[in-house]
């Protein structure tokens, strides 16, 4: 009756503001990112809890962050802006050497949240979801002034709406525009006694 469809996610921009690897193989980083979430349903809304984002560069964990939860209305495109960081996180010496030697890094992000859906007045229980995004690269941003940021998102149709969720503001430096697609994995645990 409702023809339910899964939401879709894409990393639309990423700024590697800092990535330092000390002689003791400790990583300090700051990552600023934009994720675009689209709800293709006409009558189903999604309610997300806080989203935990874990970033990796060349397979090494380089930053964690949290984006506030939000309501994703039917037919809505939401642009999520957030930041992740690491402070003296120790990595394997081989991985640390690799991070030091590269100018550009293969990036990926795992985002975990709980989500429930709403149809009219009905609200479901929340279930665990994981969004996996990969296939994009980023180089360390230079600290030079940049023009105002451009939001990279598909223009919604006239009957659709768009909202922006922010957890931090961006500072000066280059932003890498990506079109990295993401895979959504739904985890439903069924207990039988």
PLY file of the C-alpha trace (Angstrom):
ply
format ascii 1.0
element vertex 193
property float x
property float y
property float z
element edge 192
property int vertex1
property int vertex2
end_header
0.00 0.00 0.00
2.78 2.45 0.89
5.46 1.02 -1.45
8.26 1.53 1.11
11.76 2.34 -0.15
15.03 2.58 1.76
16.60 6.02 2.14
19.82 6.69 0.24
23.03 8.36 1.43
26.05 9.90 -0.31
29.17 11.67 0.96
29.02 14.89 -1.06
32.05 16.69 0.39
34.94 16.07 2.75
37.68 18.35 4.10
40.74 16.79 5.71
41.54 19.82 7.85
44.33 18.13 9.82
46.16 14.80 9.79
49.33 14.62 11.85
51.24 11.43 12.70
53.83 11.85 15.45
57.14 9.99 15.80
55.40 7.82 18.42
52.77 6.79 15.80
49.96 8.85 17.38
47.36 10.31 15.01
45.76 13.71 15.53
43.15 14.72 12.96
40.14 16.84 12.06
37.69 15.97 9.28
34.76 18.09 8.14
32.16 16.36 6.00
28.80 16.64 4.30
26.43 13.71 3.79
23.26 14.02 1.71
20.36 11.80 2.78
17.35 11.31 0.52
13.97 9.88 1.53
12.24 8.69 -1.67
9.00 7.74 0.10
5.81 9.73 -0.35
4.16 8.76 2.96
6.91 7.37 5.20
9.17 9.52 7.40
12.29 8.31 9.23
13.35 9.39 12.74
17.11 9.03 13.28
18.86 9.01 16.63
22.33 10.52 17.01
24.66 9.31 14.25
28.14 8.06 15.21
30.62 8.49 12.33
34.00 6.69 12.22
36.44 7.69 9.46
39.36 5.69 8.08
42.23 6.82 5.83
44.07 4.07 3.96
42.42 1.57 6.32
43.54 3.29 9.55
41.07 4.84 12.01
41.60 8.59 11.84
38.58 10.21 13.46
35.25 9.82 15.21
32.37 12.22 15.53
28.66 12.45 16.30
25.91 14.22 14.36
22.62 15.04 16.14
19.60 12.90 15.27
16.88 14.31 13.04
13.46 13.68 11.53
13.66 12.85 7.82
10.24 13.74 6.36
8.72 11.97 3.38
10.13 13.21 0.06
12.87 15.21 1.83
16.55 15.66 1.00
18.60 16.47 4.10
22.18 17.77 4.00
24.09 16.67 7.11
27.22 18.66 8.01
29.50 17.34 10.71
33.03 16.93 11.98
35.17 14.06 13.26
38.52 14.09 15.01
41.18 12.00 16.68
43.46 13.10 19.48
46.68 11.10 19.90
45.15 7.81 18.72
47.96 5.25 18.39
48.18 3.26 15.15
50.37 0.41 13.92
53.91 1.61 12.97
53.56 0.33 9.39
50.23 2.15 9.00
51.70 5.29 10.57
54.59 5.23 8.07
52.12 4.85 5.20
50.02 7.81 6.43
53.14 9.99 6.68
54.34 9.14 3.16
51.10 9.77 1.22
49.76 13.12 0.09
46.30 11.77 -0.76
44.39 9.17 1.24
41.69 6.64 0.34
38.85 7.48 2.72
35.87 5.59 4.08
33.28 6.20 6.78
30.98 4.01 8.85
27.92 5.69 10.33
25.79 3.95 12.96
22.42 5.07 14.24
19.01 3.90 15.36
16.05 4.69 13.14
12.30 4.34 13.43
9.69 5.10 10.80
6.51 7.11 10.91
3.37 6.60 8.85
0.72 9.11 9.86
0.35 8.76 13.64
2.06 5.36 13.78
5.63 5.33 15.12
7.68 2.12 14.93
10.31 0.97 17.38
13.86 1.97 16.47
16.21 -0.50 14.80
19.98 -0.36 14.24
21.26 0.83 10.87
24.78 1.17 9.50
25.75 3.28 6.49
29.05 2.33 4.82
30.63 4.85 2.43
33.88 4.33 0.50
35.53 5.06 -2.83
36.66 8.65 -2.30
40.02 10.28 -1.62
41.15 13.40 0.21
44.37 15.35 0.55
45.32 17.49 3.51
43.68 20.91 3.12
45.89 23.98 2.95
45.13 26.80 5.36
44.26 29.40 2.73
41.10 31.49 2.51
38.43 29.96 0.33
35.22 31.23 -1.24
31.92 30.47 0.50
31.18 26.73 0.48
28.92 25.33 -2.22
26.32 22.80 -1.09
26.46 19.81 -3.42
23.01 18.22 -3.53
20.43 17.33 -6.12
17.73 19.95 -6.38
14.49 18.57 -4.96
11.32 18.60 -7.02
8.88 21.44 -6.27
6.80 19.21 -3.98
9.87 18.00 -2.09
11.75 19.80 0.67
15.37 20.09 1.76
16.81 20.69 5.21
20.29 21.12 6.64
21.56 19.52 9.85
24.79 20.99 11.24
27.03 19.87 14.07
29.93 22.22 13.36
31.06 25.01 11.09
33.75 24.74 8.43
36.96 26.76 8.52
39.15 27.96 5.68
40.71 25.48 3.29
39.94 23.31 0.31
37.01 20.91 0.36
37.03 17.75 -1.72
33.77 17.24 -3.59
32.87 13.58 -3.91
30.06 11.50 -5.30
30.75 8.52 -3.02
27.71 6.33 -2.76
26.90 4.51 0.43
25.43 1.14 1.32
22.74 0.92 3.97
22.70 -2.13 6.23
19.74 -2.72 8.53
20.35 -4.85 11.62
17.23 -6.48 13.05
17.68 -8.81 15.99
14.87 -11.32 16.58
15.04 -13.08 19.93
13.27 -16.39 20.50
12.98 -18.01 23.90
0 1
1 2
2 3
3 4
4 5
5 6
6 7
7 8
8 9
9 10
10 11
11 12
12 13
13 14
14 15
15 16
16 17
17 18
18 19
19 20
20 21
21 22
22 23
23 24
24 25
25 26
26 27
27 28
28 29
29 30
30 31
31 32
32 33
33 34
34 35
35 36
36 37
37 38
38 39
39 40
40 41
41 42
42 43
43 44
44 45
45 46
46 47
47 48
48 49
49 50
50 51
51 52
52 53
53 54
54 55
55 56
56 57
57 58
58 59
59 60
60 61
61 62
62 63
63 64
64 65
65 66
66 67
67 68
68 69
69 70
70 71
71 72
72 73
73 74
74 75
75 76
76 77
77 78
78 79
79 80
80 81
81 82
82 83
83 84
84 85
85 86
86 87
87 88
88 89
89 90
90 91
91 92
92 93
93 94
94 95
95 96
96 97
97 98
98 99
99 100
100 101
101 102
102 103
103 104
104 105
105 106
106 107
107 108
108 109
109 110
110 111
111 112
112 113
113 114
114 115
115 116
116 117
117 118
118 119
119 120
120 121
121 122
122 123
123 124
124 125
125 126
126 127
127 128
128 129
129 130
130 131
131 132
132 133
133 134
134 135
135 136
136 137
137 138
138 139
139 140
140 141
141 142
142 143
143 144
144 145
145 146
146 147
147 148
148 149
149 150
150 151
151 152
152 153
153 154
154 155
155 156
156 157
157 158
158 159
159 160
160 161
161 162
162 163
163 164
164 165
165 166
166 167
167 168
168 169
169 170
170 171
171 172
172 173
173 174
174 175
175 176
176 177
177 178
178 179
179 180
180 181
181 182
182 183
183 184
184 185
185 186
186 187
187 188
188 189
189 190
190 191
191 192
